[in-house]
């Protein structure tokens, strides 16, 4: 047993994107083995929007296979499905009672997603989504949570609620830290760099690179990415958002720093720069897709999920017991 625990999760809603990989999964993979590592499929979080059950089931398997394809190693990491470990629901329910309506109202993800649901009425599930995430994190005594910038607020809420609970009922929960890297924590939409790259890309998908995109299509998306008229490959998030986003993608994948990229492309056009970014992304996707096709085997994935739930459940159960005891339940 290592001393510290790392945990993260992804919603199995649609195809995973380059943003998911660079903002969260890659950071997780780079650190697995140095922590007791857990990665899960946030399937309960995926039912906040109505889903076709067959599609959801397929998306769950896709998500596990994608974890493996991105380098998550089941020998070093416990891979499981949130809904297989029933403690998530119970602790989520308990944590809802530690939370103020105002706190949940302030969540920026809730604000933006509830706007989309406004016409038909906003689901309660969307509102309490963060308290389930709080439970996901606290159940495993997590010390670091690799996520993209958009999830930072939820991890901060987790810290607030853990602290509140510990103060009210005695030391029960471990205090987690968010793990966000300076580069790649918010990959932007290639067509509208004012927005985050999202799984749902307003229907046309030109601004989002999906990890399963056809390689030529992905390259074209990079070549057509919105840039500016300054003509200088330079990292400047105020005036050159599009170019800065492509630099982040390149740097995060290859490890080359911005200064070196700027030097290499000094005096050269955007076309040449984009071509290199497109090649690097194409190589990454080719490698991921080859592995994905190898691992997308239901028997293998079922075995991984079954083992994962068995390994994850005892810790979750211990934490829940501690919380129930503290509450007098
Ligand atoms: P989800 O499924 O929306 O996204 C999965 C991870 O990908 C990151 N991400 C990005 N990072 C950089 N740039 C982007 N454009 C980008 N888009 C997505 C997200 O920040 C996230 O880390 N609520 C979570 C799932 C979850 C979870 C948890 C995560 C449920 N419980 C407990 C950590 C711990 C979500 O919806 O992520």
Boltz pocket constraint, residues with backbone or C-beta under 6 A from the ligand:
constraints:
  - pocket:
      binder: B
      contacts: [[A, 7], [A, 8], [A, 9], [A, 10], [A, 11], [A, 12], [A, 19], [A, 20], [A, 21], [A, 22], [A, 23], [A, 24], [A, 25], [A, 42], [A, 45], [A, 132], [A, 133], [A, 136], [A, 137], [A, 145], [A, 146], [A, 147], [A, 148], [A, 149], [A, 150], [A, 151], [A, 184], [A, 185], [A, 186], [A, 187], [A, 188], [A, 196], [A, 197], [A, 198]]
      max_distance: 6.0
